Amino acid sequence: MKIILRVLVVSLALSFINCSTLSVNTEHDQSVSFSDLKTYDWMPTPEKMIDDPRIDWKLLESRVHTAVDKELSAKGFSRLTSGSPDFLVGYQVTLDKKVVTTSLDRSPRYQYSRPAGWSSFEYEEGTLILEIVDSETRKLIWQGTARDEVGFSKSSEKKQEQINEAVRLMLENFPPT
């Protein structure tokens, strides 16, 4: 019975890890009048932000640009590829190893006395950082961050969906009022 209980608890813990862990945060310069912004363009993207052979930087850039362009267009912003846009958009990514530790025996009397009852699971968390910069002053005026578990084995469609959702949530209240 204890073995079955442990298997169920481990399965439940794994299912929590596979659930969406997306968290989003935004902040902005309150002295900026965002109502004046109408046009944007992209800042040059650094060649490699992380030295990881599993990341195809050209595909990642395409996915981020597609998601941001779609969201900004839906909000009435126009991409201006020549001339002087009102703001510039840039992005960065980070990748960190995370560890989740769970107790296999939830009974309070055994929780700390049985180290064999603990189990750890490693996963990788990616952070997408969107930055909006005033095109004249080059001053950061808005920043959004989205953190989520990275699934390198996901299909291309699932990866695009994950980025789309992160960007949608970050830009949900952009421009700030």
Rosetta constraint file for C-alpha pairs under 8 A:
AtomPair CA 1 CA 5 HARMONIC 6.20 0.50
AtomPair CA 2 CA 6 HARMONIC 6.13 0.50
AtomPair CA 3 CA 7 HARMONIC 6.19 0.50
AtomPair CA 4 CA 8 HARMONIC 6.21 0.50
AtomPair CA 5 CA 9 HARMONIC 6.20 0.50
AtomPair CA 6 CA 10 HARMONIC 6.09 0.50
AtomPair CA 6 CA 104 HARMONIC 5.70 0.50
AtomPair CA 6 CA 105 HARMONIC 7.23 0.50
AtomPair CA 7 CA 11 HARMONIC 6.07 0.50
AtomPair CA 8 CA 12 HARMONIC 6.08 0.50
AtomPair CA 9 CA 13 HARMONIC 6.12 0.50
AtomPair CA 9 CA 104 HARMONIC 5.95 0.50
AtomPair CA 10 CA 14 HARMONIC 6.16 0.50
AtomPair CA 10 CA 104 HARMONIC 6.81 0.50
AtomPair CA 10 CA 119 HARMONIC 7.99 0.50
AtomPair CA 11 CA 15 HARMONIC 6.18 0.50
AtomPair CA 12 CA 16 HARMONIC 6.41 0.50
AtomPair CA 13 CA 17 HARMONIC 6.49 0.50
AtomPair CA 13 CA 102 HARMONIC 7.17 0.50
AtomPair CA 14 CA 18 HARMONIC 6.36 0.50
AtomPair CA 15 CA 19 HARMONIC 6.31 0.50
AtomPair CA 17 CA 21 HARMONIC 7.68 0.50
AtomPair CA 20 CA 148 HARMONIC 7.25 0.50
AtomPair CA 20 CA 149 HARMONIC 7.55 0.50
AtomPair CA 21 CA 147 HARMONIC 7.52 0.50
AtomPair CA 21 CA 148 HARMONIC 5.23 0.50
AtomPair CA 21 CA 149 HARMONIC 6.26 0.50
AtomPair CA 22 CA 146 HARMONIC 6.67 0.50
AtomPair CA 22 CA 147 HARMONIC 5.45 0.50
AtomPair CA 22 CA 148 HARMONIC 4.39 0.50
AtomPair CA 22 CA 149 HARMONIC 7.36 0.50
AtomPair CA 22 CA 166 HARMONIC 7.35 0.50
AtomPair CA 23 CA 146 HARMONIC 5.59 0.50
AtomPair CA 23 CA 147 HARMONIC 5.24 0.50
AtomPair CA 23 CA 148 HARMONIC 6.61 0.50
AtomPair CA 24 CA 144 HARMONIC 7.24 0.50
AtomPair CA 24 CA 145 HARMONIC 5.61 0.50
AtomPair CA 24 CA 146 HARMONIC 4.38 0.50
AtomPair CA 24 CA 147 HARMONIC 6.49 0.50
AtomPair CA 24 CA 166 HARMONIC 7.33 0.50
AtomPair CA 24 CA 169 HARMONIC 6.87 0.50
AtomPair CA 24 CA 170 HARMONIC 6.22 0.50
AtomPair CA 25 CA 144 HARMONIC 5.67 0.50
AtomPair CA 25 CA 145 HARMONIC 5.27 0.50
AtomPair CA 25 CA 146 HARMONIC 6.57 0.50
AtomPair CA 25 CA 170 HARMONIC 6.91 0.50
AtomPair CA 26 CA 142 HARMONIC 7.43 0.50
AtomPair CA 26 CA 143 HARMONIC 5.63 0.50
AtomPair CA 26 CA 144 HARMONIC 4.17 0.50
AtomPair CA 26 CA 145 HARMONIC 6.31 0.50
AtomPair CA 26 CA 170 HARMONIC 6.53 0.50
AtomPair CA 27 CA 142 HARMONIC 5.86 0.50
AtomPair CA 27 CA 143 HARMONIC 5.50 0.50
AtomPair CA 27 CA 144 HARMONIC 6.52 0.50
AtomPair CA 28 CA 141 HARMONIC 5.50 0.50
AtomPair CA 28 CA 142 HARMONIC 4.13 0.50
AtomPair CA 28 CA 143 HARMONIC 6.25 0.50
AtomPair CA 28 CA 176 HARMONIC 7.66 0.50
AtomPair CA 29 CA 140 HARMONIC 7.82 0.50
AtomPair CA 29 CA 141 HARMONIC 4.99 0.50
AtomPair CA 29 CA 142 HARMONIC 6.31 0.50
AtomPair CA 32 CA 141 HARMONIC 7.02 0.50
AtomPair CA 33 CA 37 HARMONIC 7.92 0.50
AtomPair CA 34 CA 175 HARMONIC 5.95 0.50
AtomPair CA 34 CA 176 HARMONIC 6.93 0.50
AtomPair CA 34 CA 177 HARMONIC 7.65 0.50
AtomPair CA 35 CA 175 HARMONIC 7.48 0.50
AtomPair CA 37 CA 77 HARMONIC 7.90 0.50
AtomPair CA 37 CA 86 HARMONIC 5.53 0.50
AtomPair CA 37 CA 87 HARMONIC 7.05 0.50
AtomPair CA 38 CA 76 HARMONIC 7.45 0.50
AtomPair CA 38 CA 77 HARMONIC 5.15 0.50
AtomPair CA 38 CA 78 HARMONIC 6.48 0.50
AtomPair CA 38 CA 85 HARMONIC 7.98 0.50
AtomPair CA 38 CA 86 HARMONIC 6.38 0.50
AtomPair CA 39 CA 77 HARMONIC 5.51 0.50
AtomPair CA 39 CA 78 HARMONIC 4.79 0.50
AtomPair CA 39 CA 79 HARMONIC 5.63 0.50
AtomPair CA 39 CA 80 HARMONIC 5.91 0.50
AtomPair CA 39 CA 85 HARMONIC 5.02 0.50
AtomPair CA 39 CA 86 HARMONIC 5.17 0.50
AtomPair CA 39 CA 87 HARMONIC 6.62 0.50
AtomPair CA 40 CA 77 HARMONIC 7.14 0.50
AtomPair CA 40 CA 78 HARMONIC 6.33 0.50
AtomPair CA 40 CA 79 HARMONIC 4.94 0.50
AtomPair CA 40 CA 80 HARMONIC 5.67 0.50
AtomPair CA 40 CA 85 HARMONIC 4.80 0.50
AtomPair CA 40 CA 86 HARMONIC 5.65 0.50
AtomPair CA 40 CA 87 HARMONIC 4.83 0.50
AtomPair CA 40 CA 88 HARMONIC 5.39 0.50
AtomPair CA 40 CA 89 HARMONIC 7.04 0.50
AtomPair CA 41 CA 79 HARMONIC 5.45 0.50
AtomPair CA 41 CA 80 HARMONIC 5.60 0.50
AtomPair CA 41 CA 81 HARMONIC 6.04 0.50
AtomPair CA 41 CA 85 HARMONIC 6.21 0.50
AtomPair CA 41 CA 87 HARMONIC 6.78 0.50
AtomPair CA 41 CA 88 HARMONIC 5.06 0.50
AtomPair CA 41 CA 89 HARMONIC 6.26 0.50
AtomPair CA 42 CA 88 HARMONIC 5.40 0.50
AtomPair CA 42 CA 89 HARMONIC 4.83 0.50
AtomPair CA 42 CA 90 HARMONIC 6.06 0.50
AtomPair CA 43 CA 88 HARMONIC 5.86 0.50
AtomPair CA 43 CA 89 HARMONIC 5.74 0.50
AtomPair CA 43 CA 90 HARMONIC 5.19 0.50
AtomPair CA 44 CA 90 HARMONIC 7.41 0.50
AtomPair CA 45 CA 61 HARMONIC 7.98 0.50
AtomPair CA 45 CA 90 HARMONIC 7.05 0.50
AtomPair CA 45 CA 91 HARMONIC 7.39 0.50
AtomPair CA 47 CA 57 HARMONIC 7.70 0.50
AtomPair CA 48 CA 57 HARMONIC 7.05 0.50
AtomPair CA 49 CA 92 HARMONIC 7.03 0.50
AtomPair CA 49 CA 93 HARMONIC 6.66 0.50
AtomPair CA 49 CA 94 HARMONIC 7.45 0.50
AtomPair CA 50 CA 93 HARMONIC 7.71 0.50
AtomPair CA 50 CA 94 HARMONIC 6.92 0.50
AtomPair CA 50 CA 95 HARMONIC 7.53 0.50
AtomPair CA 54 CA 152 HARMONIC 7.22 0.50
AtomPair CA 55 CA 60 HARMONIC 7.56 0.50
AtomPair CA 56 CA 60 HARMONIC 6.21 0.50
AtomPair CA 57 CA 61 HARMONIC 5.98 0.50
AtomPair CA 58 CA 62 HARMONIC 6.20 0.50
AtomPair CA 59 CA 63 HARMONIC 6.14 0.50
AtomPair CA 60 CA 64 HARMONIC 6.18 0.50
AtomPair CA 61 CA 65 HARMONIC 6.01 0.50
AtomPair CA 62 CA 66 HARMONIC 5.96 0.50
AtomPair CA 63 CA 67 HARMONIC 6.22 0.50
AtomPair CA 63 CA 160 HARMONIC 5.91 0.50
AtomPair CA 63 CA 163 HARMONIC 6.98 0.50
AtomPair CA 64 CA 68 HARMONIC 6.10 0.50
AtomPair CA 64 CA 163 HARMONIC 6.61 0.50
AtomPair CA 64 CA 164 HARMONIC 7.74 0.50
AtomPair CA 64 CA 167 HARMONIC 7.91 0.50
AtomPair CA 65 CA 69 HARMONIC 5.79 0.50
AtomPair CA 66 CA 70 HARMONIC 6.11 0.50
AtomPair CA 67 CA 71 HARMONIC 6.33 0.50
AtomPair CA 67 CA 163 HARMONIC 6.91 0.50
AtomPair CA 67 CA 164 HARMONIC 5.07 0.50
AtomPair CA 67 CA 167 HARMONIC 6.34 0.50
AtomPair CA 67 CA 168 HARMONIC 7.69 0.50
AtomPair CA 68 CA 72 HARMONIC 6.02 0.50
AtomPair CA 68 CA 164 HARMONIC 7.90 0.50
AtomPair CA 68 CA 167 HARMONIC 6.32 0.50
AtomPair CA 68 CA 168 HARMONIC 7.93 0.50
AtomPair CA 69 CA 73 HARMONIC 5.89 0.50
AtomPair CA 69 CA 79 HARMONIC 7.72 0.50
AtomPair CA 70 CA 74 HARMONIC 6.19 0.50
AtomPair CA 71 CA 75 HARMONIC 6.46 0.50
AtomPair CA 71 CA 167 HARMONIC 7.62 0.50
AtomPair CA 71 CA 168 HARMONIC 6.47 0.50
AtomPair CA 71 CA 171 HARMONIC 7.11 0.50
AtomPair CA 72 CA 76 HARMONIC 6.50 0.50
AtomPair CA 72 CA 77 HARMONIC 5.34 0.50
AtomPair CA 72 CA 78 HARMONIC 7.53 0.50
AtomPair CA 72 CA 171 HARMONIC 7.92 0.50
AtomPair CA 73 CA 77 HARMONIC 5.05 0.50
AtomPair CA 73 CA 78 HARMONIC 6.14 0.50
AtomPair CA 73 CA 79 HARMONIC 7.96 0.50
AtomPair CA 79 CA 85 HARMONIC 7.83 0.50
AtomPair CA 80 CA 84 HARMONIC 7.48 0.50
AtomPair CA 80 CA 85 HARMONIC 5.81 0.50
AtomPair CA 81 CA 85 HARMONIC 7.95 0.50
AtomPair CA 84 CA 135 HARMONIC 7.53 0.50
AtomPair CA 85 CA 135 HARMONIC 6.58 0.50
AtomPair CA 86 CA 134 HARMONIC 6.65 0.50
AtomPair CA 86 CA 135 HARMONIC 5.80 0.50
AtomPair CA 86 CA 136 HARMONIC 7.89 0.50
AtomPair CA 87 CA 132 HARMONIC 6.54 0.50
AtomPair CA 87 CA 133 HARMONIC 5.57 0.50
AtomPair CA 87 CA 134 HARMONIC 4.74 0.50
AtomPair CA 87 CA 135 HARMONIC 4.67 0.50
AtomPair CA 88 CA 132 HARMONIC 5.66 0.50
AtomPair CA 88 CA 133 HARMONIC 5.13 0.50
AtomPair CA 88 CA 134 HARMONIC 6.41 0.50
AtomPair CA 88 CA 135 HARMONIC 5.65 0.50
AtomPair CA 89 CA 130 HARMONIC 7.12 0.50
AtomPair CA 89 CA 131 HARMONIC 5.70 0.50
AtomPair CA 89 CA 132 HARMONIC 4.73 0.50
AtomPair CA 89 CA 133 HARMONIC 6.44 0.50
AtomPair CA 90 CA 130 HARMONIC 5.91 0.50
AtomPair CA 90 CA 131 HARMONIC 5.09 0.50
AtomPair CA 90 CA 132 HARMONIC 6.51 0.50
AtomPair CA 90 CA 133 HARMONIC 7.95 0.50
AtomPair CA 91 CA 128 HARMONIC 7.03 0.50
AtomPair CA 91 CA 129 HARMONIC 5.37 0.50
AtomPair CA 91 CA 130 HARMONIC 4.52 0.50
AtomPair CA 91 CA 131 HARMONIC 5.83 0.50
AtomPair CA 92 CA 128 HARMONIC 5.99 0.50
AtomPair CA 92 CA 129 HARMONIC 5.10 0.50
AtomPair CA 92 CA 130 HARMONIC 6.76 0.50
AtomPair CA 93 CA 126 HARMONIC 6.90 0.50
AtomPair CA 93 CA 127 HARMONIC 5.41 0.50
AtomPair CA 93 CA 128 HARMONIC 4.70 0.50
AtomPair CA 93 CA 129 HARMONIC 6.10 0.50
AtomPair CA 94 CA 126 HARMONIC 5.60 0.50
AtomPair CA 94 CA 127 HARMONIC 5.09 0.50
AtomPair CA 94 CA 128 HARMONIC 6.85 0.50
AtomPair CA 95 CA 124 HARMONIC 6.64 0.50
AtomPair CA 95 CA 125 HARMONIC 5.73 0.50
AtomPair CA 95 CA 126 HARMONIC 4.50 0.50
AtomPair CA 95 CA 127 HARMONIC 6.45 0.50
AtomPair CA 96 CA 124 HARMONIC 5.58 0.50
AtomPair CA 96 CA 125 HARMONIC 5.24 0.50
AtomPair CA 96 CA 126 HARMONIC 6.43 0.50
AtomPair CA 97 CA 122 HARMONIC 6.88 0.50
AtomPair CA 97 CA 123 HARMONIC 5.88 0.50
AtomPair CA 97 CA 124 HARMONIC 4.51 0.50
AtomPair CA 97 CA 125 HARMONIC 6.20 0.50
AtomPair CA 98 CA 122 HARMONIC 5.65 0.50
AtomPair CA 98 CA 123 HARMONIC 5.36 0.50
AtomPair CA 98 CA 124 HARMONIC 5.78 0.50
AtomPair CA 98 CA 125 HARMONIC 6.55 0.50
AtomPair CA 99 CA 120 HARMONIC 6.45 0.50
AtomPair CA 99 CA 121 HARMONIC 5.54 0.50
AtomPair CA 99 CA 122 HARMONIC 4.47 0.50
AtomPair CA 99 CA 123 HARMONIC 6.42 0.50
AtomPair CA 100 CA 120 HARMONIC 5.51 0.50
AtomPair CA 100 CA 121 HARMONIC 5.19 0.50
AtomPair CA 100 CA 122 HARMONIC 6.43 0.50
AtomPair CA 101 CA 118 HARMONIC 6.77 0.50
AtomPair CA 101 CA 119 HARMONIC 5.59 0.50
AtomPair CA 101 CA 120 HARMONIC 4.26 0.50
AtomPair CA 101 CA 121 HARMONIC 6.42 0.50
AtomPair CA 102 CA 118 HARMONIC 5.59 0.50
AtomPair CA 102 CA 119 HARMONIC 5.34 0.50
AtomPair CA 102 CA 120 HARMONIC 6.34 0.50
AtomPair CA 103 CA 111 HARMONIC 6.84 0.50
AtomPair CA 103 CA 117 HARMONIC 5.65 0.50
AtomPair CA 103 CA 118 HARMONIC 4.37 0.50
AtomPair CA 103 CA 119 HARMONIC 6.27 0.50
AtomPair CA 104 CA 117 HARMONIC 4.95 0.50
AtomPair CA 104 CA 118 HARMONIC 5.63 0.50
AtomPair CA 104 CA 119 HARMONIC 6.82 0.50
AtomPair CA 105 CA 110 HARMONIC 6.84 0.50
AtomPair CA 105 CA 111 HARMONIC 6.41 0.50
AtomPair CA 105 CA 117 HARMONIC 5.81 0.50
AtomPair CA 105 CA 118 HARMONIC 7.82 0.50
AtomPair CA 106 CA 110 HARMONIC 7.55 0.50
AtomPair CA 106 CA 111 HARMONIC 6.32 0.50
AtomPair CA 107 CA 111 HARMONIC 6.09 0.50
AtomPair CA 108 CA 112 HARMONIC 7.89 0.50
AtomPair CA 109 CA 113 HARMONIC 7.49 0.50
AtomPair CA 110 CA 114 HARMONIC 5.80 0.50
AtomPair CA 111 CA 117 HARMONIC 7.43 0.50
AtomPair CA 114 CA 118 HARMONIC 7.81 0.50
AtomPair CA 123 CA 149 HARMONIC 6.94 0.50
AtomPair CA 123 CA 150 HARMONIC 7.74 0.50
AtomPair CA 124 CA 149 HARMONIC 5.79 0.50
AtomPair CA 124 CA 150 HARMONIC 5.63 0.50
AtomPair CA 124 CA 151 HARMONIC 7.99 0.50
AtomPair CA 125 CA 147 HARMONIC 6.61 0.50
AtomPair CA 125 CA 148 HARMONIC 5.46 0.50
AtomPair CA 125 CA 149 HARMONIC 4.41 0.50
AtomPair CA 125 CA 150 HARMONIC 5.50 0.50
AtomPair CA 126 CA 147 HARMONIC 5.67 0.50
AtomPair CA 126 CA 148 HARMONIC 5.61 0.50
AtomPair CA 126 CA 149 HARMONIC 6.12 0.50
AtomPair CA 126 CA 150 HARMONIC 5.68 0.50
AtomPair CA 127 CA 145 HARMONIC 6.65 0.50
AtomPair CA 127 CA 146 HARMONIC 5.53 0.50
AtomPair CA 127 CA 147 HARMONIC 4.41 0.50
AtomPair CA 127 CA 148 HARMONIC 6.67 0.50
AtomPair CA 128 CA 145 HARMONIC 5.67 0.50
AtomPair CA 128 CA 146 HARMONIC 5.26 0.50
AtomPair CA 128 CA 147 HARMONIC 6.54 0.50
AtomPair CA 129 CA 143 HARMONIC 7.06 0.50
AtomPair CA 129 CA 144 HARMONIC 5.69 0.50
AtomPair CA 129 CA 145 HARMONIC 4.48 0.50
AtomPair CA 129 CA 146 HARMONIC 6.59 0.50
AtomPair CA 130 CA 143 HARMONIC 5.63 0.50
AtomPair CA 130 CA 144 HARMONIC 5.10 0.50
AtomPair CA 130 CA 145 HARMONIC 6.36 0.50
AtomPair CA 131 CA 140 HARMONIC 6.86 0.50
AtomPair CA 131 CA 141 HARMONIC 7.86 0.50
AtomPair CA 131 CA 142 HARMONIC 5.99 0.50
AtomPair CA 131 CA 143 HARMONIC 4.63 0.50
AtomPair CA 131 CA 144 HARMONIC 6.63 0.50
AtomPair CA 132 CA 140 HARMONIC 6.00 0.50
AtomPair CA 132 CA 141 HARMONIC 5.88 0.50
AtomPair CA 132 CA 142 HARMONIC 5.06 0.50
AtomPair CA 132 CA 143 HARMONIC 6.24 0.50
AtomPair CA 133 CA 138 HARMONIC 5.55 0.50
AtomPair CA 133 CA 139 HARMONIC 5.35 0.50
AtomPair CA 133 CA 140 HARMONIC 4.37 0.50
AtomPair CA 133 CA 141 HARMONIC 5.47 0.50
AtomPair CA 133 CA 142 HARMONIC 7.02 0.50
AtomPair CA 134 CA 138 HARMONIC 5.07 0.50
AtomPair CA 134 CA 139 HARMONIC 5.37 0.50
AtomPair CA 134 CA 140 HARMONIC 6.49 0.50
AtomPair CA 134 CA 141 HARMONIC 6.51 0.50
AtomPair CA 135 CA 139 HARMONIC 7.81 0.50
AtomPair CA 144 CA 170 HARMONIC 5.57 0.50
AtomPair CA 144 CA 171 HARMONIC 7.72 0.50
AtomPair CA 145 CA 170 HARMONIC 6.93 0.50
AtomPair CA 146 CA 166 HARMONIC 5.80 0.50
AtomPair CA 146 CA 167 HARMONIC 7.75 0.50
AtomPair CA 146 CA 170 HARMONIC 7.01 0.50
AtomPair CA 151 CA 159 HARMONIC 7.84 0.50
AtomPair CA 154 CA 158 HARMONIC 5.91 0.50
AtomPair CA 154 CA 159 HARMONIC 6.27 0.50
AtomPair CA 155 CA 159 HARMONIC 6.28 0.50
AtomPair CA 156 CA 160 HARMONIC 6.24 0.50
AtomPair CA 157 CA 161 HARMONIC 6.14 0.50
AtomPair CA 158 CA 162 HARMONIC 6.10 0.50
AtomPair CA 159 CA 163 HARMONIC 6.35 0.50
AtomPair CA 160 CA 164 HARMONIC 5.95 0.50
AtomPair CA 161 CA 165 HARMONIC 6.09 0.50
AtomPair CA 162 CA 166 HARMONIC 6.27 0.50
AtomPair CA 163 CA 167 HARMONIC 6.07 0.50
AtomPair CA 164 CA 168 HARMONIC 5.93 0.50
AtomPair CA 165 CA 169 HARMONIC 6.14 0.50
AtomPair CA 166 CA 170 HARMONIC 6.19 0.50
AtomPair CA 167 CA 171 HARMONIC 6.02 0.50
AtomPair CA 168 CA 172 HARMONIC 5.70 0.50
AtomPair CA 170 CA 174 HARMONIC 7.84 0.50
AtomPair CA 171 CA 175 HARMONIC 7.70 0.50
